[in-house]
Each structure stands twice: as structure tokens, then as C-alpha cells.
Amino acid sequence: MSQGERKLAAIMYTDIVGYTSLTQKDESYTLQALEKHRSLLRPHFASHGGREIKTIGDAFLVEFQSALDAVLCAVAVQQTMHGRKVATGDTISLRIGIHVGDVVESGNDILGDTVNIASRIEPLAEPGGVCISDEVYKQVRNKSDLPFVPLGEKSLKNVSAPVAVYKVRMPWEQSAAIAETPTFATNRIAILPFTSFSLDPNDAFFADGVTDEIISAVAGISGLSVISRTSVIGYKGTSKKVKEIGRELEVGSILEGTFKKAGNRIRVTTQLIDVAQDKHLWAQNYDRNLDDVFEVQSDVAKQVAEALRVRILAPEKERIESKPTESTAAYTLYLKGRSLWNARGLEDLKKAKEYLELAVHEDPGFALGYVGVSDCCAVLRNNWGFEPEANLAEAKAMVGKALEIDHLLAEAHASKGLLLRQEYDLRAAEEEFRRAIELKPGYAMAHLWYHLLLVTQVRLDEAQEQIEKALELDPMAPVIHWDHGSYWRLRGDHDKAITSFMRAVELGFPIAHFELGFTYGLMKRFDDMKREYAAYVEAGKSSIPLAHVFAESEEAYLTDNKETARRLLPQIEASFEGERGFNAYYIGRYLFYLGERDKAFEWLERSYSNREADLPMVKCDQILGHFRGIQSDPRYLDLVKRLGLG
């Protein structure tokens, strides 16, 4: 890496506890101990891929390419020091702090806020302990069996914003584990996927469906905070213990259960567990006819609220007790359709739509069924570009039908808001999102979609509040981490953006490689940009030639190389009609950079006609400088007005 170039790194800072005091008491012994301490630590740095940057008196500054390597190295160091203390009575103890973020090479040294934050976190560790920042925690929590204990947000010297800090609990601290285990409010609850015990494997979707509907019912109780489906689905069939799951999801209560179907009979078993006390708060077995499945789901929601001493408001009780359909056949088709919709593949969506259409044919008054059809059309259009005009029209018709049947259905209001945003009716979309959140505060997607609308209107503080609420409700949803990264990039905090995009990749969202690459480009880290674009290609999300063109065009744009940018323009324009090519909005932005304003506006009009999702970002991009000198152009002002951004 050339001098002055930025890169992402994990920084470990170590320090001897009370070194100055030890030196004053016995300087000769302390200096000998210091040399011994260095000889013990350096092999650990090397074996974990660490690069020793420098020693600062009794402190080490070490750089790692991976946050996980840094944490594992720190634990190994403390284990060695602890073992030596037990064996020899050595009085030397270390504190270690770790942070991950941007650093700048300066000769043989590294500089930047990341180094400063790591050094400020280190004193928060106990003697013999390790403390890490929230950014490190997010990268390692699902990659290691190490237990982490949240210490809350800490104000650090010369650091503008508070930093969330975690301690790593060491193996010899297990006897104090109960006292140190973080506790979360019991009204923050995770409902784990129910285990299917049905003899017919084709009935497995029933267990998933029952789980989803119980999540939906409990999420409709305003006094409870319920983790969304996408964050709990990864625990299907897990062997993890309740305390571990509770710690990972940061919940105080867990509901788990089983489902068995035999003919027209069902058996549902449920148990609600207090994570901190590891004890049952409530348990129940239900042996019913399949027709009674709604009553079971309703009763579970009410019993959970009662066990957690949460009052259910009258409208919420009415909603919980209402049956979405009287038809068991329609409900069965609906569960099959939703199971396939959750997979999100093209063929899955087409088949899901067929099942959901059969469900509403079976029961024309089934509002949730119409929302399901609408959501299928929306994802087919937005994620796959499949028959965009026809799918948009059908999605609107289906969600309209759902609201005719049930005007209090939160999911229908949220889906309608998303469609209105796609049609650039931002004011009406906001009303729908706010209504959905009012009806079901625990619906994570309503908060996420509302965040996206607020971003387009440059209401960034409000947008942050909504995206963080979505993350609180659905901490394992990769799409939310992806959008969180986009938000931080817009705010100019590229380190936080990279952390969020990396988390999305870890959670199985390969498109985030593309956003990582784009962010590295903004930071002029072009080798990293090209690496991430290559990973995006490897994941099968784009063609290699197109990815290369994008990488080259971005580098030209960001280094103000107009000659290269102009040479690439024909390839960029030609890709517009191709699969996963450049969209009209991007091409228009590129042409503005080249100074071809009239042609650029033609492409923006094309984007408007196609109802491209990126176009409402025009006001944000103008503020960030992507559209220089056009804020007074009548065509820009007219476009902003038509988008509802004026």
C-alpha cells in the first residue's frame, strides 16, 4: 500500500496495567518483565496474521486484516498471560482494546480515528480483559463461540460521538457468567421457528406458517417488541441454547414450539422462556382440528402478553381474535404461497403467486391473500424486472382489494406505501407508511420503507430513526443492513457504511459487494473497489464485461478523467436495454458529469417514464454534488416538482 493511502483494518491496542507504578516500585524487575511480556505476545501476533506497527513504552499497536483475527489473538494473549500468572504468580496484567475502521499509512506507522478509538477503548477493559467496539462486535458475533457482554455507549476522549462497547468474557470468568450475562427487557421477544413433527414432509410449510402468523399476531401488541421473521429463521433446527440465542438477538424472552399435522388434526406445543432466569413463564399444548388453527394462534398471542404482563388494547384484541379467512383450504394455499415468496427466487415467486391467487379464488374475502399476491407482483417487478408494467398494475389492484376488505390491515397499508413511492406519489406514500406503523409498530418493513422515503426527501435525522428501529426489530435482516450502509454513505461516514455492507454480505446478501465497491471508490480505494466488484460478479449478479465497465467508469468519474469517461460512454448507453445493465438514472448522472446537459435530461426523463427506484434520489445526489450547477435549471425544478420533492 502506498504512503497516504486509506484501507480498512482492525486495530489492537495493548497496555500493561499500572506500568508506571510498577516501575517506581522496582524498575529493574519491571523492565525485565516488560521484555518477557513482549516475547510472549509477539508469537501470537504472527500466528493470527497481525502486523506489529510499533511499541509505545509498554503498549503495542498491532494491525489485522480481519476483526475476528484481532479478537482471537487478543483472547489468546490474555489466556497466555493468565496461565503465566496462575503458574508463576506474575503480577503483570494487560488491558486490550480493539476497533475496526479506516486507517492511513504514514511511513511505517498508521494514523486515523480508528487508532485513536482503539487506544481509548483499551482503558475500559478490566485487568486481563478485552474490550471491543460495536463495529468489531457486529463482524465477529456470529463467527465465534466467544461470549460478549454489552457495556453500553461510552464517551471517549477526543471522539465526537459515544461508542458502544462490549467486553469479551474470558474462559476463567465462567463462574461469574450469570452475574455478567446481559439482561434485556422481557417484553422484547423472539419467536423461534416451530419444529415440524408432521409425518408428511409436504406439511412442513404449516409449521413455518404458524410461526409467521404468531409473529404477526404478537407484533400487533403495542407493549411488545417482537423480532421479525428474517432474523429468527436462521435458528430453524438450531442446537444453540436459549441464553446464547437471547444474547445474539438481544431479547429477554423466547417463545418456541412444535407443530404436528395428521389429517385434519393438529397438535401445537408452546413454551415461553425468560432468558435471564432460564425458566418457563408459560407453556401450553393444543390438540385441535385444523379449522381451529386461528384460535390457537390468537390464544398464544394473548397468553404471551398475559405472561409478560402486557396489556392488550381493545383494537389489538379485536385484531388478534379476528380470523383472516374461514376457509382452511384458502389458508393452506396462502401458507404455501408465503413459504415460496420468502425464498425470493424467480420461479419461487411465480409459483407463490399461483398459490396465492388460488387462495383468494377459494375465499374472495381473504385480505391477507390479496396482499400476498401484491407482494409477489412487487418483488417480481423490483427484484427481477419481470413484466414491470403489468406487475405494477396488478400489485396496485390487489392491495386496493385488500384494503377494501380490511382497511385496518397494516401489511396492506405498508405495501400500498411502497407502490405509491414507486409511482413518485411521496406524500401519499408517507401517509400509508405512518398508518401501517400506527397499526403495527413492530412491522420492521414498514419502518424500512418509510426510511427510504425520508432519505429521498433529505429528512436524514428522521430516516436514521426509522432505519434503526427496523434494525432493532429485525437485526439479522441483510437488506436492512444494506440500506443502513447506504444511509451512512449518504451521511459521509464511509467507515460505518463499510461495516454495514460487510454485515449484509455475512448474512448472505451478495449484492452488498457492489455497494462495498462503490463506497471504496468514493474513498479512492480503487483496488478494493475492483475486488468487491469482482466478488459481485463471482456471486452471479452481473456479467464480467459490465462489471469491468462500471469499475472503470467509476474510477474515471471519481478521478476526473473525462477522456476515459467519454470513451466508455457508448458501452454504458448500449447496456441500458440489457439484463442488469446501467439504469437510465445512472446514465443521466454520468452525462451531467461529461457536460452533456441536454442529453442527460433526456435520460432522466426516460428514468421518470420507467419509474426507476433510484430517480427520487436526485435531490440527495444534487446536494452531494453529482448534479453540479443544475439547481436553477427549469427542467430540474420541474422534475423535482413532479417527484414530489419540490
C-alpha distance (Angstrom), angle and dihedral (degrees) to the residues before:
residue distance angle dihedral
M1 . . .
S2 3.80 . .
Q3 3.79 120.4 .
G4 3.80 113.7 -83.5
E5 3.82 94.4 19.1
R6 3.80 118.4 132.6
K7 3.78 125.4 -129.1
L8 3.79 140.1 165.1
A9 3.81 115.1 -103.0
A10 3.79 142.3 158.4
I11 3.81 111.4 -121.6
M12 3.80 123.8 -155.0
Y13 3.81 119.9 -164.8
T14 3.81 119.4 -170.0
D15 3.79 128.9 -171.9
I16 3.80 135.8 177.9
V17 3.79 113.6 -117.8
G18 3.82 112.4 -114.2
Y19 3.81 94.2 -7.5
T20 3.81 95.2 157.7
S21 3.80 91.7 50.5
L22 3.80 91.5 47.8
T23 3.81 90.9 51.3
Q24 3.78 91.9 51.9
K25 3.81 91.2 51.6
D26 3.81 97.6 46.6
E27 3.79 115.1 -5.1
S28 3.81 96.3 179.1
Y29 3.82 94.0 51.3
T30 3.79 92.6 44.2
L31 3.81 93.5 51.3
Q32 3.81 90.2 50.3
A33 3.79 90.0 47.8
L34 3.80 89.9 49.9
E35 3.80 92.0 55.8
K36 3.81 90.3 47.0
H37 3.78 89.8 49.0
R38 3.81 90.7 52.7
S39 3.81 92.5 49.1
L40 3.81 90.1 51.7
L41 3.79 95.2 48.8
R42 3.80 103.2 43.6
P43 3.84 96.6 67.5
H44 3.81 88.8 54.5
F45 3.81 90.9 52.8
A46 3.80 91.2 52.5
S47 3.81 95.8 44.9
H48 3.82 91.7 52.7
G49 3.80 96.3 47.0
G50 3.80 94.9 -103.1
R51 3.80 123.6 154.1
E52 3.77 114.4 -146.1
I53 3.79 105.8 -135.5
K54 3.78 99.1 -179.2
T55 3.78 147.6 -44.0
I56 3.78 118.2 -114.6
G57 3.80 105.1 -162.9
D58 3.80 102.6 -65.6
A59 3.83 93.9 -9.0
F60 3.80 132.1 93.5
L61 3.81 125.5 -149.9
V62 3.82 109.6 -160.4
E63 3.80 130.2 177.7
F64 3.83 125.1 -148.8
Q65 3.80 131.1 -176.1
S66 3.81 90.5 -142.3
A67 3.80 130.3 48.3
L68 3.81 89.1 -147.3
D69 3.81 92.0 54.7
A70 3.80 89.5 50.7
V71 3.81 93.2 51.2
L72 3.81 94.2 45.1
C73 3.79 89.9 48.6
A74 3.81 91.5 50.3
V75 3.80 91.6 51.1
A76 3.81 91.6 47.7
V77 3.81 89.8 50.8
Q78 3.80 92.6 50.9
Q79 3.81 91.6 46.1
T80 3.81 89.4 54.3
M81 3.79 92.3 48.0
H82 3.81 92.1 46.1
G83 3.80 91.9 49.6
R84 3.79 90.9 50.2
K85 3.81 91.1 49.3
V86 3.81 91.6 51.8
A87 3.82 93.2 45.5
T88 3.82 100.5 42.2
G89 3.79 107.0 16.4
D90 3.81 90.0 -116.6
T91 3.81 109.9 176.2
I92 3.82 96.7 -153.5
S93 3.83 114.0 113.7
L94 3.79 130.2 177.5
R95 3.76 136.0 -148.4
I96 3.81 118.4 -155.0
G97 3.81 130.5 -164.3
I98 3.83 126.4 -172.4
H99 3.80 132.2 -168.5
V100 3.81 133.0 166.3
G101 3.79 126.7 -146.4
D102 3.78 146.4 89.2
V103 3.82 120.3 -20.9
V104 3.80 131.6 178.8
E105 3.81 123.7 -139.5
S106 3.79 113.7 -127.0
G107 3.79 111.5 175.4
N108 3.79 105.2 -61.6
D109 3.79 91.4 -22.1
I110 3.79 134.0 79.7
L111 3.78 126.0 -140.4
G112 3.79 139.7 -172.6
D113 3.78 145.1 88.0
T114 3.80 90.9 -65.9
V115 3.81 91.1 65.4
N116 3.79 91.1 46.0
I117 3.82 93.0 49.7
A118 3.83 92.7 48.6
S119 3.81 90.0 52.1
R120 3.83 90.9 48.5
I121 3.81 93.1 48.7
E122 3.82 92.9 51.8
P123 3.85 95.9 73.4
L124 3.81 89.2 55.1
A125 3.81 90.3 66.1
E126 3.79 119.9 93.3
P127 3.83 118.0 -117.9
G128 3.80 104.1 -75.6
G129 3.82 90.5 16.4
V130 3.80 141.4 114.7
C131 3.81 127.0 -139.9
I132 3.79 124.6 -169.3
S133 3.80 135.6 -171.7
D134 3.78 124.0 -112.0
E135 3.83 89.6 -105.5
V136 3.82 90.0 58.9
Y137 3.81 92.1 44.1
K138 3.81 92.0 54.7
Q139 3.79 90.9 54.0
V140 3.81 98.3 46.9
R141 3.82 107.7 29.7
N142 3.82 95.3 92.4
K143 3.80 96.0 34.9
S144 3.79 99.1 61.9
D145 3.80 140.5 42.3
L146 3.80 90.1 -134.4
P147 3.82 113.2 125.0
F148 3.81 116.6 -125.4
V149 3.80 126.5 -159.6
P150 3.83 119.1 -156.7
L151 3.79 113.6 -129.7
G152 3.81 95.1 -175.3
E153 3.79 129.1 -122.3
K154 3.80 116.4 -32.7
S155 3.80 129.8 -162.0
L156 3.80 107.6 -131.6
K157 3.79 126.4 -161.0
N158 3.83 112.9 -97.2
V159 3.82 90.9 3.7
S160 3.81 112.8 115.3
A161 3.82 100.3 -151.2
P162 3.83 129.2 41.4
V163 3.81 114.7 -99.1
A164 3.80 123.8 -140.5
V165 3.82 107.9 -127.7
Y166 3.81 133.2 -163.3
K167 3.78 130.7 -169.0
V168 3.79 123.0 -141.2
R169 3.78 109.9 -128.3
M170 3.79 109.1 -133.4
P171 3.83 123.4 -137.5
W172 3.83 92.3 -111.3
E173 3.80 89.6 55.9
Q174 3.83 93.9 64.7
S175 3.81 92.2 104.2
A176 3.81 87.6 64.5
A177 3.81 93.8 43.4
I178 3.79 96.0 109.7
A179 3.79 92.5 53.4
E180 3.80 92.0 46.1
T181 3.81 98.9 42.5
P182 3.80 107.3 115.9
T183 3.76 113.7 -115.5
F184 3.77 124.1 -147.4
A185 3.78 128.7 -168.7
T186 3.80 112.0 -80.4
N187 3.80 90.2 -131.8
R188 3.81 87.5 67.9
I189 3.79 100.1 85.3
A190 3.81 140.7 179.5
I191 3.81 119.5 -156.1
L192 3.79 106.8 -155.9
P193 3.82 122.9 -147.8
F194 3.79 109.1 -83.4
T195 3.80 114.5 -117.8
S196 3.79 114.7 -117.6
F197 3.80 115.9 -132.3
S198 3.82 94.2 172.1
L199 3.79 114.2 134.5
D200 3.80 91.8 -139.7
P201 3.84 108.6 70.4
N202 3.81 88.5 -153.9
D203 3.82 87.7 69.6
A204 3.83 93.2 60.4
F205 3.81 90.9 99.8
F206 3.83 88.2 66.6
A207 3.81 90.8 68.0
D208 3.81 90.9 51.0
G209 3.79 90.6 45.9
V210 3.79 93.7 50.8
T211 3.81 89.2 49.4
D212 3.81 91.9 50.7
E213 3.80 93.5 48.3
I214 3.81 93.2 48.0
I215 3.82 89.1 49.8
S216 3.80 88.8 50.7
A217 3.81 93.0 47.8
V218 3.81 95.2 47.3
A219 3.83 91.2 43.9
G220 3.79 87.1 59.6
I221 3.83 90.7 66.3
S222 3.79 107.0 92.8
G223 3.82 94.5 -150.8
L224 3.81 92.8 60.3
S225 3.79 130.5 72.0
V226 3.81 108.3 -150.4
I227 3.80 125.6 -166.7
S228 3.80 110.1 -125.3
R229 3.77 126.8 -113.1
T230 3.81 97.2 -103.9
S231 3.79 91.1 59.5
V232 3.81 96.5 48.7
I233 3.81 99.8 39.9
G234 3.82 90.0 79.9
Y235 3.81 88.8 66.0
K236 3.79 92.9 62.4
G237 3.80 106.5 131.3
T238 3.82 91.2 -0.5
S239 3.78 122.9 162.0
K240 3.80 92.5 -157.6
K241 3.77 117.7 124.4
V242 3.78 123.1 -111.6
K243 3.81 94.0 -109.6
E244 3.78 91.8 52.4
I245 3.81 92.9 49.3
G246 3.79 90.3 45.4
R247 3.78 90.9 52.5
E248 3.81 93.5 47.7
L249 3.79 94.3 48.0
E250 3.81 93.8 34.4
V251 3.80 93.7 -129.2
G252 3.79 132.2 143.4
S253 3.83 96.9 -152.1
I254 3.79 135.5 38.2
L255 3.80 127.9 -163.8
E256 3.79 116.7 -159.9
G257 3.77 133.2 168.9
T258 3.79 151.5 150.8
F259 3.79 133.8 -113.7
K260 3.79 128.9 -155.7
K261 3.78 127.6 179.4
A262 3.80 124.5 -168.9
G263 3.77 114.4 171.9
N264 3.79 106.9 -52.4
R265 3.82 94.1 -20.3
I266 3.80 125.8 92.5
R267 3.78 133.8 -170.3
V268 3.79 119.1 -159.7
T269 3.80 122.9 -177.0
T270 3.80 121.2 -171.5
Q271 3.78 137.3 178.5
L272 3.80 130.9 -176.6
I273 3.80 115.2 -149.8
D274 3.79 131.0 -162.6
V275 3.82 102.1 -136.0
A276 3.81 98.0 -155.1
Q277 3.81 94.9 48.1
D278 3.83 94.4 32.5
K279 3.79 90.0 -138.4
H280 3.79 136.7 124.9
L281 3.77 116.9 -98.4
W282 3.79 94.2 -179.1
A283 3.81 139.1 -9.8
Q284 3.79 132.7 -175.5
N285 3.80 140.8 174.1
Y286 3.81 121.0 -150.2
D287 3.82 123.1 -162.6
R288 3.79 106.4 -177.1
N289 3.76 146.6 139.0
L290 3.79 115.7 -88.6
D291 3.81 88.3 -111.2
D292 3.82 87.8 65.6
V293 3.81 95.5 58.0
F294 3.82 91.5 106.6
E295 3.79 91.7 55.0
V296 3.80 89.5 50.9
Q297 3.81 91.9 51.8
S298 3.80 91.3 46.6
D299 3.80 93.0 48.6
V300 3.81 92.4 49.1
A301 3.82 90.6 53.9
K302 3.82 92.3 49.1
Q303 3.81 93.3 45.5
V304 3.82 91.3 50.2
A305 3.81 90.6 52.5
E306 3.81 91.3 47.4
A307 3.81 93.1 48.2
L308 3.82 90.3 50.3
R309 3.81 91.3 44.5
V310 3.78 93.8 -120.0
R311 3.79 118.3 149.5
I312 3.81 115.5 -129.5
L313 3.79 112.6 -142.0
A314 3.80 118.1 -130.1
P315 3.85 95.8 -108.3
E316 3.81 89.5 47.5
K317 3.80 91.8 51.1
E318 3.79 90.3 50.1
R319 3.79 90.6 50.1
I320 3.83 93.3 48.0
E321 3.80 92.7 49.2
S322 3.80 96.0 46.9
K323 3.79 117.7 100.2
P324 3.81 115.3 -129.8
T325 3.82 88.7 -147.4
E326 3.79 139.2 -2.4
S327 3.80 90.4 -143.5
T328 3.79 117.4 92.4
A329 3.81 89.2 -168.3
A330 3.81 91.7 54.6
Y331 3.79 91.4 47.7
T332 3.81 91.8 49.4
L333 3.81 90.4 52.5
Y334 3.79 89.9 46.7
L335 3.82 92.3 53.7
K336 3.80 90.9 49.3
G337 3.79 90.6 49.7
R338 3.79 95.1 48.0
S339 3.80 91.0 47.2
L340 3.82 89.6 57.2
W341 3.83 92.9 41.2
N342 3.81 89.8 58.1
A343 3.82 89.2 59.5
R344 3.87 89.7 61.3
G345 3.83 95.7 -158.8
L346 3.82 116.9 139.6
E347 3.81 95.5 -113.2
D348 3.81 90.6 40.0
L349 3.79 89.6 56.3
K350 3.77 94.4 47.6
K351 3.81 91.0 51.1
A352 3.82 91.5 43.2
K353 3.79 89.5 54.7
E354 3.80 90.5 52.4
Y355 3.81 91.9 53.3
L356 3.80 92.8 46.2
E357 3.80 92.2 48.5
L358 3.80 88.2 52.0
A359 3.83 88.9 49.7
V360 3.81 93.9 56.5
H361 3.80 90.0 42.1
E362 3.80 87.8 55.5
D363 3.83 90.5 48.1
P364 3.85 114.3 17.1
G365 3.81 88.9 -170.7
F366 3.82 95.0 59.5
A367 3.84 102.5 117.0
L368 3.82 96.3 -178.0
G369 3.80 88.8 53.1
Y370 3.81 90.8 58.6
V371 3.81 90.4 48.7
G372 3.80 87.3 52.9
V373 3.80 92.1 53.8
S374 3.81 89.9 47.4
D375 3.79 92.1 50.8
C376 3.81 90.7 50.2
C377 3.81 90.5 52.8
A378 3.81 91.6 47.1
V379 3.81 94.6 51.6
L380 3.82 92.4 43.5
R381 3.81 87.7 54.3
N382 3.80 100.7 39.7
N383 3.81 103.0 34.6
W384 3.79 99.8 32.5
G385 3.82 106.1 22.7
F386 3.81 87.3 -128.9
E387 3.84 113.9 164.4
P388 3.83 90.8 -32.4
E389 3.80 99.4 -172.1
A390 3.79 96.1 44.4
N391 3.81 92.9 44.6
L392 3.80 93.0 48.9
A393 3.80 91.3 51.1
E394 3.79 92.8 47.7
A395 3.81 93.1 44.9
K396 3.81 89.8 54.7
A397 3.80 92.6 47.6
M398 3.81 93.2 49.0
V399 3.79 96.2 47.9
G400 3.80 88.9 46.3
K401 3.80 89.6 54.0
A402 3.81 90.9 49.7
L403 3.81 91.8 53.4
E404 3.80 91.7 47.7
I405 3.80 87.7 58.3
D406 3.83 97.3 39.9
H407 3.80 117.5 11.9
L408 3.83 90.2 -178.2
L409 3.81 96.1 60.0
A410 3.82 105.7 122.2
E411 3.80 94.9 -162.1
A412 3.81 90.6 55.4
H413 3.81 92.7 51.3
A414 3.83 91.2 49.2
S415 3.82 92.5 48.6
K416 3.80 90.5 47.8
G417 3.80 89.8 50.9
L418 3.80 90.7 53.7
L419 3.81 91.3 51.1
L420 3.81 92.1 47.6
R421 3.79 89.9 51.7
Q422 3.79 89.1 53.1
E423 3.79 87.9 53.7
Y424 3.82 89.7 49.5
D425 3.81 94.1 -115.9
L426 3.77 91.1 134.5
R427 3.79 98.5 165.4
A428 3.80 93.0 54.7
A429 3.82 90.6 42.5
E430 3.80 90.5 55.5
E431 3.80 91.0 52.1
E432 3.81 90.2 53.3
F433 3.81 94.0 48.3
R434 3.79 92.0 48.5
R435 3.81 90.3 48.6
A436 3.81 91.7 49.8
I437 3.81 91.4 50.8
E438 3.79 90.8 47.3
L439 3.81 90.7 52.6
K440 3.81 95.3 42.7
P441 3.83 114.5 13.4
G442 3.80 90.6 -179.1
Y443 3.82 95.2 60.9
A444 3.81 101.3 113.3
M445 3.81 97.0 -168.0
A446 3.81 91.9 57.3
H447 3.82 88.9 57.0
L448 3.81 91.4 46.0
W449 3.81 94.7 49.4
Y450 3.79 91.5 45.1
H451 3.82 88.4 52.1
L452 3.82 90.3 55.6
L453 3.78 91.2 52.4
L454 3.81 92.4 48.8
V455 3.81 90.4 50.9
T456 3.81 91.6 56.0
Q457 3.81 88.3 53.0
V458 3.83 90.4 49.8
R459 3.82 90.5 -119.5
L460 3.77 88.9 139.6
D461 3.81 102.3 163.6
E462 3.81 90.5 52.5
A463 3.80 89.3 45.7
Q464 3.81 91.0 53.8
E465 3.79 90.7 53.0
Q466 3.81 91.2 53.7
I467 3.82 97.3 45.3
E468 3.79 91.4 48.8
K469 3.79 90.5 50.0
A470 3.81 88.7 51.2
L471 3.82 89.7 51.6
E472 3.78 91.3 48.6
L473 3.82 89.7 54.3
D474 3.81 96.2 40.4
P475 3.84 109.5 22.6
M476 3.80 95.1 164.7
A477 3.83 97.3 49.6
P478 3.82 106.8 116.3
V479 3.81 93.7 -159.8
I480 3.82 90.1 59.6
H481 3.81 91.8 50.9
W482 3.81 87.5 48.1
D483 3.79 92.4 53.8
H484 3.80 89.8 42.9
G485 3.80 88.0 57.4
S486 3.79 90.8 50.4
Y487 3.79 89.2 51.4
W488 3.81 93.8 52.4
R489 3.81 90.6 46.5
L490 3.80 89.1 54.2
R491 3.82 89.0 51.5
G492 3.81 89.3 51.5
D493 3.83 95.3 -113.5
H494 3.79 97.9 128.9
D495 3.81 94.8 170.4
K496 3.79 91.9 59.3
A497 3.80 90.1 42.9
I498 3.80 91.1 54.7
T499 3.81 91.7 48.0
S500 3.82 91.0 52.7
F501 3.81 94.1 45.8
M502 3.82 90.7 48.5
R503 3.79 89.3 52.0
A504 3.81 89.9 52.0
V505 3.81 90.0 52.0
E506 3.82 90.8 49.3
L507 3.81 89.3 52.7
G508 3.81 91.8 55.1
F509 3.81 104.1 -92.0
P510 3.83 105.2 129.7
I511 3.82 94.4 178.0
A512 3.80 85.3 74.4
H513 3.83 87.7 73.4
F514 3.79 85.9 70.5
E515 3.81 92.6 52.0
L516 3.80 90.1 46.2
G517 3.79 89.3 53.5
F518 3.79 92.5 49.1
T519 3.82 90.6 49.9
Y520 3.80 92.1 50.1
G521 3.80 87.4 51.0
L522 3.79 90.8 56.2
M523 3.80 87.0 53.1
K524 3.84 90.3 50.9
R525 3.80 89.4 -117.1
F526 3.78 93.1 135.4
D527 3.81 98.5 166.0
D528 3.81 89.2 56.2
M529 3.80 89.4 45.3
K530 3.81 92.2 54.6
R531 3.80 91.5 45.7
E532 3.81 91.6 55.5
Y533 3.80 93.0 45.4
A534 3.81 87.6 52.1
A535 3.82 89.7 51.7
Y536 3.80 88.2 50.5
V537 3.81 89.5 53.7
E538 3.81 91.8 46.0
A539 3.80 88.9 54.5
G540 3.81 87.5 60.0
K541 3.80 96.5 -112.5
S542 3.80 98.5 122.9
S543 3.79 143.4 8.8
I544 3.80 117.1 -92.7
P545 3.84 95.8 -122.1
L546 3.79 92.2 50.9
A547 3.81 93.0 47.9
H548 3.79 89.9 50.5
V549 3.80 90.9 50.3
F550 3.79 90.8 49.6
A551 3.80 93.0 49.1
E552 3.80 92.2 47.2
S553 3.81 93.1 45.9
E554 3.81 92.3 48.9
E555 3.80 91.6 50.3
A556 3.81 90.0 49.2
Y557 3.80 91.4 48.4
L558 3.80 94.6 46.6
T559 3.81 94.3 46.0
D560 3.82 93.1 43.2
N561 3.81 92.9 -117.5
K562 3.81 98.7 155.9
E563 3.81 93.8 171.7
T564 3.81 92.5 62.0
A565 3.80 91.6 38.7
R566 3.81 91.5 55.0
R567 3.82 91.9 46.5
L568 3.82 90.4 55.7
L569 3.82 95.6 46.5
P570 3.86 97.2 91.3
Q571 3.82 91.0 53.7
I572 3.79 91.2 48.1
E573 3.80 94.1 49.5
A574 3.82 92.0 44.8
S575 3.81 91.1 54.5
F576 3.81 93.3 60.9
E577 3.80 95.8 91.3
G578 3.80 93.9 40.9
E579 3.78 128.5 95.5
R580 3.82 111.1 -79.6
G581 3.80 90.7 -6.1
F582 3.79 128.7 147.9
N583 3.78 113.3 -60.1
A584 3.79 123.3 -126.2
Y585 3.80 92.7 -109.2
Y586 3.81 92.9 57.0
I587 3.82 91.5 47.0
G588 3.80 90.1 50.9
R589 3.80 91.1 50.9
Y590 3.80 90.1 49.0
L591 3.80 91.3 51.8
F592 3.80 91.4 51.1
Y593 3.79 87.4 56.6
L594 3.81 89.8 52.8
G595 3.79 90.4 50.8
E596 3.81 95.9 -113.0
R597 3.79 94.9 130.8
D598 3.81 99.9 163.9
K599 3.79 92.9 50.3
A600 3.81 90.4 44.2
F601 3.81 91.7 56.2
E602 3.81 89.2 50.6
W603 3.81 88.7 57.9
L604 3.81 92.0 47.0
E605 3.80 88.5 53.5
R606 3.79 88.1 51.0
S607 3.79 88.4 52.3
Y608 3.80 89.7 50.2
S609 3.81 92.1 50.7
N610 3.81 90.4 50.4
R611 3.82 91.8 47.3
E612 3.80 91.0 -129.0
A613 3.79 113.8 -166.5
D614 3.84 93.5 -133.5
L615 3.80 96.5 57.6
P616 3.84 97.2 81.7
M617 3.83 85.9 62.0
V618 3.82 88.3 71.9
K619 3.80 93.2 100.6
C620 3.81 93.0 50.5
D621 3.79 90.7 46.4
Q622 3.79 91.4 48.9
I623 3.81 90.1 53.5
L624 3.82 90.3 48.2
G625 3.80 90.4 53.6
H626 3.81 102.3 -105.6
F627 3.82 90.9 121.1
R628 3.78 102.7 40.6
G629 3.77 119.8 -170.4
I630 3.82 99.3 2.3
Q631 3.81 101.1 100.0
S632 3.82 90.8 102.1
D633 3.82 96.4 40.7
P634 3.85 108.7 116.4
R635 3.81 90.4 -136.6
Y636 3.81 91.3 56.4
L637 3.79 92.5 45.9
D638 3.81 90.5 49.2
L639 3.82 91.9 49.4
V640 3.80 92.4 48.8
K641 3.81 89.6 50.2
R642 3.82 93.0 50.2
L643 3.80 89.4 49.8
G644 3.78 90.4 54.6
L645 3.81 91.5 -115.1
G646 3.80 98.1 110.3
